Amino acid sequence: MNGPHDMGGLHGMGPVRIEKNEPVFHARWEGRVYALSIAIRAWNKWNIDTGRHHIELIPAAEYFRMSYYERWFVRLVDLLVETGLVTREEVARGKRARGSPKAVPALPAAQVGSPSGGRAVGRSDAQVAPRYRVGQRVRARTINPAGHTRLPRYARGRLGTIHRDHGVFVFPDTNAHNQGEKPQHVYSVRFAARELWGDQASPRDSVHLDMWDDYLEPA
Amino acid sequence: MSTTRRDFLAAAVGAAAQSPASAHEHDHDHEHDHQVVPSDLTLRVKSLESLLVEKGLVDPAALDALVDTYEHKVGPRNGARVIARAWVDPGYKQRLLADARAAVAELGYNSIQSENLVALENGPKLHNLVVCTLCSCYPSWLIGLPPVWYKSAAYRSRAVIDPRGVLRELGLELAEDVEVRVWDSTAELRYIVVPERPSGSESLGEQALTELVTRDSMIGVAKVAMSHTGDRK
């Protein structure tokens, strides 16, 4: 979706300021929201793409106003309710509805911090042939899906070169909406900075984006 | 209450809109000292946590352990060890650049969330810079959770269109003949920069080199200097 999260190339966002000796969390609630979000993932009620999409669904004005972990909190509540783990009434009251079942936590404390191992996140074992080869010229498709996508607006319609084939990954545009994994290759694609931004950019510079087969067409 | 901290956070949120916190400028001495968010978030999060615990959906001890992991066990020191090893051991550097996930696992750094990793080597004529314009993708198990500025609208919007300007603002002026490559983390690949080993460090051992490597140098917004003050972690 062409949401507020897709901000590459926007102006007016102010200077970048690095906070010295920044704490990991600026307040206790931030750490709790982070930990709740990680712990609840163990229920496998939604995938990482659905999770990202629910941040994007926060209305634009709210998205810009909110701090990072406030967005996480809103996302967490929305997904908990949507997947039926809790009801809005329970959230409002902060109490379990009478007669609702009591579960056993999916992530016990003893498991925290142990690497999950195995296949890396997003990767698929499916045998899928790559549509493009390293060195090939490609064009990022012009698409404007209303749902989730990882093809930023600033790269759409632009010419690039396949720099590296990362292998086969789950396709977020379908996976976020529970429409299947649609496994396909992901490539690092090099776009010359001038192709993206015009003459104001240095002729030496480039931006590399990771792109799925479905984001590309032959140039 | 430091106003600069509040300004900093407000800028980081990138809000053109006024934050509700501007309506509460008075001093605080408690934990939501540094927020620009409605103060009731503390209560709302507490209430959600107790609900989820009551329903048996989360184990409070697991939450404590998660916070402790990210506050105390995972941080840029892990990444710094990887970089220092790459500087002193050419074979290791080769493995790191070829398959970073396997190479960092050699040092015991397995991603808690099982993420993919790519290492990018800086040189005298090549500077790599990492961003995630769409969200906040970042190799947390190697350099800690991302700082506020990395997740800010300012960095996410500008790093791709004006990387040299951003670097200049942060005190790193790159010569025109240096190539800048920006890596926008749009998929499930996480990027770590292998900064240049500083000149004058030839006699230093791996341990001393580890001390020199900063978080920001592994994102690509700083170089590694022979000594650095005011550790940015």
Interface residues (C-beta under 8 A of the other chain):
Chain A: H5 D6 M7 G8 G9 L10 H11 G12 M13 G14 P15 V16 R17 I18 E19 K20 N21 E22 V24 F25 H26 A27 R28 W29 G31 R32 V33 Y34 A35 L36 I38 A39 I40 W43 I48 R52 I55 A61 F64 R65 M66 S67 Y68 E70 F73 L76 V77 L80 L85 V86 E90 V91 G94 K95 R96 S100 K102 A103 V104 P105 A106 L107 P108 A109 Q111 V112 G113 S114 P115 S116 G117 G118 R119 A120 V121 G122 R123 R150 L151 P152 Y154 H166 F169 V186 S188 R190 A193 L196 W197 A201 S202 R204 D205 S206 V207 H208 L209 D210 M211 W212
Chain B: R5 F8 L9 A11 A12 V13 G14 A15 A16 A17 S19 P20 E31 H32 D33 H34 Q35 V36 V37 L41 T42 R44 V45 K46 S47 L48 E49 S50 L51 L52 E54 K55 G56 L57 V58 D59 A61 A62 L63 D64 A65 L66 V67 T69 Y70 E71 K73 R101 N110 S111 I112 Q113 S114 E115 N116 V118 T133 L134 C135 S136 G144 L145 P147 V148 W149 K151 S152 A153 A154 Y155 R156 S157 R158 A159 V160 I161 P163 R164 V166 E169 L170 E176 D177 V178 E179 V180 R181 V182 W183 D184 S185 T186 A187 E188 L189 D216 V221 G230 D231 R232 K233
